[in-house]
Amino acid sequence: VLLDRLARILPAQALLVGDAMDACQTGEAVGAHRPRFVLRPGSTEEVAACLAACDAARQPLVVHGGRTGLSGAHRVLEGEGVLSLERMVGLGPVDPGTATVPASAGTTLQAVQEAADAAGFVFGVDIGARGTATIGGNVATNAGGIRVLRHGMFRAQVAGLEAVLADGSVLDGLRGLVKDNSGYDLNQLFIGSEGTLGVVTRVLLRLHPKPVAEANALVAVPSFRSAIDLMARLRAAVGEALSAIELLTPEVFDGAIDLLGQPRPVAARALFYVLAEVQAMRADDTSARFEACLMAALEDGEALDAALSQSPREFHALWALRHACGDVVRARGTAAVGGDLSLPIGRMEDFLRAARRSLFALDPATEFLVFGHLGDGNLHYVVATAEGPAAMERIHHLAALHGGSVSAEHGIGLDKKPWLHLTRSDAEIATMRRLKAALDPNAILNRGRIFDPIPVPAT
Ligand SMILES: Cc1cc2nc3c(=O)[nH]c(=O)nc-3n(C[C@H](O)[C@H](O)[C@H](O)COP(=O)(O)OP(=O)(O)OC[C@H]3O[C@@H](n4cnc5c(N)ncnc54)[C@H](O)[C@@H]3O)c2cc1C
């Protein structure tokens, strides 16, 4: 009966069942369950009608964007249907006056970046999965990436959004008003809620002026303390122009060099490597101050060696090293576990020391690979060990013990659910569950992601 109703809502190619669903669409490639069906609505109205029909039938759904999420949230659970935004693509014109662009939820991040570039702007978020990850998925996960220091998380890029609730109600928050204190800001509910509160269908995105000049440098530092001091020194020298500051441990740095077959940009072997970037917004002496600051750090012994990019080719080659870090850790394959977490910057070093000690006590053959966004206190890690589950348990407890979060930017999804309670209080989790019950009383949307919903009374 439900399928008949859905077939009346959607055109033929937008409702897939049986063999019409491919393994990639259904996520079976990663061991998920086969969904009952795949819905591919092409408009907000179709999303609303599909949700209303599924809600009435108590049919659970999982929302799919580009399926690049790293917390298992898009994995299909038994009995679920898939609601995919893949047909809802497209951008409206860039408005240079307000520096905004409207995007349909299934549009890729890269398409937004390219449209911004063509109109003389930049988009504030960049992540490795830019070619596949969608704007709806970026909103739902509050994606971060390499330029959070400069432009903030995805939340800061959202000037307005449209979302559909489980019962089919459409919330049009696309007005894009800078000031609007007429009641609750409902848009915020959907950012970072991993598809549990509603389906994001359209987003009004903020754009930023293009920098007039940019430079980066790879710096070998003798200690974690030196990395922090270098960051403070750079901030004092170039202020807001410091647009990224990334951390690499030697194992990951060496792995990236091997993977890319590049010459080492710095000769010194060090305990940590820092990739720093500055972006000047006007023709000024930012690059000269950046260089002078690095020279001073070298003279003071805060840096052991530094390679400053002298051309766009060198600039991109340094970033390529950083971008290869993900491939280095992913190459450890299924023999490894990993994730991301955040910490107060002042406690990152203690955490790393404690984590190493604890992981090697568990398994002396452990390989602990770490890199991340130093400026945001965000570490990405992979632990290659035969003791994967116990290692994850230890890492998350240590992150919480050091005042951190078990998820910095990848979300909780299904995979990190057991550890949510370590960084969010009972009262906070209870409030999240009450919000879920209020907006999706039948718990049809992304059920069981982040936390288990309040049980739905049988009808
Ligand atoms: C190589 C690589 C690099 C990455 N780098 C980063 C990084 O630097 N920073 C970072 O933050 N993440 C990173 N990620 C993770 C991932 O790309 C982001 O989480 C991204 O925002 C997910 O977008 P998606 O469209 O693929 O969403 P999906 O994976 O399809 O879904 C993610 C979650 O959002 C929900 N969702 C998707 N679309 C909607 C919608 N329209 N409405 C409501 N809910 C929706 C899903 O149900 C799910 O809960 C990386 C991933 C890869 C593979």
The ligand as an SDF file (V2000), in Angstrom:
LIG
                    3D

 53 58  0  0  0  0  0  0  0  0999 V2000
   38.0440   11.6520    1.9160 C   0  0  0  0  0  0  0  0  0  0  0  0
   37.1210   12.2550    2.9300 C   0  0  0  0  0  0  0  0  0  0  0  0
   37.4980   13.4170    3.5730 C   0  0  0  0  0  0  0  0  0  0  0  0
   36.6640   14.0080    4.5210 C   0  0  0  0  0  0  0  0  0  0  0  0
   37.0730   15.1450    5.1470 N   0  0  0  0  0  0  0  0  0  0  0  0
   36.2490   15.7420    6.0430 C   0  0  0  0  0  0  0  0  0  0  0  0
   36.6620   16.9300    6.7210 C   0  0  0  0  0  0  0  0  0  0  0  0
   37.7710   17.4350    6.5560 O   0  0  0  0  0  0  0  0  0  0  0  0
   35.7900   17.4940    7.5740 N   0  0  0  0  0  0  0  0  0  0  0  0
   34.5440   16.9770    7.8060 C   0  0  0  0  0  0  0  0  0  0  0  0
   33.7830   17.5540    8.5850 O   0  0  0  0  0  0  0  0  0  0  0  0
   34.1550   15.8310    7.2040 N   0  0  0  0  0  0  0  0  0  0  0  0
   34.9640   15.2110    6.3340 C   0  0  0  0  0  0  0  0  0  0  0  0
   34.5580   14.0490    5.7240 N   0  0  0  0  0  0  0  0  0  0  0  0
   33.2510   13.4590    6.0620 C   0  0  0  0  0  0  0  0  0  0  0  0
   32.0990   13.7760    5.0860 C   0  0  0  0  0  0  0  0  0  0  0  0
   32.5500   14.1320    3.8230 O   0  0  0  0  0  0  0  0  0  0  0  0
   31.2100   14.8880    5.6510 C   0  0  0  0  0  0  0  0  0  0  0  0
   30.6000   14.4180    6.8230 O   0  0  0  0  0  0  0  0  0  0  0  0
   30.1230   15.3650    4.6780 C   0  0  0  0  0  0  0  0  0  0  0  0
   29.5380   16.5360    5.2120 O   0  0  0  0  0  0  0  0  0  0  0  0
   29.0380   14.3290    4.4360 C   0  0  0  0  0  0  0  0  0  0  0  0
   28.2570   14.7400    3.3200 O   0  0  0  0  0  0  0  0  0  0  0  0
   27.4250   13.6530    2.4580 P   0  0  0  0  0  0  0  0  0  0  0  0
   26.6130   14.3830    1.4620 O   0  0  0  0  0  0  0  0  0  0  0  0
   28.3410   12.6220    1.9420 O   0  0  0  0  0  0  0  0  0  0  0  0
   26.4800   13.0610    3.5750 O   0  0  0  0  0  0  0  0  0  0  0  0
   26.0720   11.5310    3.8240 P   0  0  0  0  0  0  0  0  0  0  0  0
   27.2690   10.7460    4.1510 O   0  0  0  0  0  0  0  0  0  0  0  0
   25.2140   11.0400    2.7420 O   0  0  0  0  0  0  0  0  0  0  0  0
   25.2050   11.7050    5.1450 O   0  0  0  0  0  0  0  0  0  0  0  0
   25.7770   12.1410    6.3270 C   0  0  0  0  0  0  0  0  0  0  0  0
   24.6520   12.3870    7.3480 C   0  0  0  0  0  0  0  0  0  0  0  0
   23.8540   13.4830    6.8950 O   0  0  0  0  0  0  0  0  0  0  0  0
   22.4990   13.0330    6.6700 C   0  0  0  0  0  0  0  0  0  0  0  0
   22.0290   13.7600    5.4840 N   0  0  0  0  0  0  0  0  0  0  0  0
   22.5680   13.7570    4.2410 C   0  0  0  0  0  0  0  0  0  0  0  0
   21.8860   14.6070    3.4550 N   0  0  0  0  0  0  0  0  0  0  0  0
   20.9020   15.1410    4.2130 C   0  0  0  0  0  0  0  0  0  0  0  0
   19.8700   16.0840    3.9750 C   0  0  0  0  0  0  0  0  0  0  0  0
   19.6900   16.6580    2.7740 N   0  0  0  0  0  0  0  0  0  0  0  0
   19.0200   16.4030    4.9820 N   0  0  0  0  0  0  0  0  0  0  0  0
   19.1790   15.8470    6.2030 C   0  0  0  0  0  0  0  0  0  0  0  0
   20.1370   14.9430    6.4890 N   0  0  0  0  0  0  0  0  0  0  0  0
   20.9890   14.6050    5.5060 C   0  0  0  0  0  0  0  0  0  0  0  0
   22.5970   11.5450    6.4970 C   0  0  0  0  0  0  0  0  0  0  0  0
   21.3980   10.9080    6.8230 O   0  0  0  0  0  0  0  0  0  0  0  0
   23.7040   11.2200    7.4850 C   0  0  0  0  0  0  0  0  0  0  0  0
   23.2010   11.2320    8.7840 O   0  0  0  0  0  0  0  0  0  0  0  0
   35.4020   13.4260    4.8100 C   0  0  0  0  0  0  0  0  0  0  0  0
   35.0210   12.2350    4.1600 C   0  0  0  0  0  0  0  0  0  0  0  0
   35.8810   11.6570    3.2440 C   0  0  0  0  0  0  0  0  0  0  0  0
   35.4290   10.3930    2.5590 C   0  0  0  0  0  0  0  0  0  0  0  0
  1  2  1  0
  2  3  1  0
  2 52  2  0
  3  4  2  0
  4  5  1  0
  4 50  1  0
  5  6  2  0
  6  7  1  0
  6 13  1  0
  7  8  2  0
  7  9  1  0
  9 10  1  0
 10 11  2  0
 10 12  1  0
 12 13  2  0
 13 14  1  0
 14 15  1  0
 14 50  1  0
 15 16  1  0
 16 17  1  0
 16 18  1  0
 18 19  1  0
 18 20  1  0
 20 21  1  0
 20 22  1  0
 22 23  1  0
 23 24  1  0
 24 25  2  0
 24 26  1  0
 24 27  1  0
 27 28  1  0
 28 29  2  0
 28 30  1  0
 28 31  1  0
 31 32  1  0
 32 33  1  0
 33 34  1  0
 33 48  1  0
 34 35  1  0
 35 36  1  0
 35 46  1  0
 36 37  1  0
 36 45  1  0
 37 38  2  0
 38 39  1  0
 39 40  1  0
 39 45  2  0
 40 41  1  0
 40 42  2  0
 42 43  1  0
 43 44  2  0
 44 45  1  0
 46 47  1  0
 46 48  1  0
 48 49  1  0
 50 51  2  0
 51 52  1  0
 52 53  1  0
M  END
$$$$
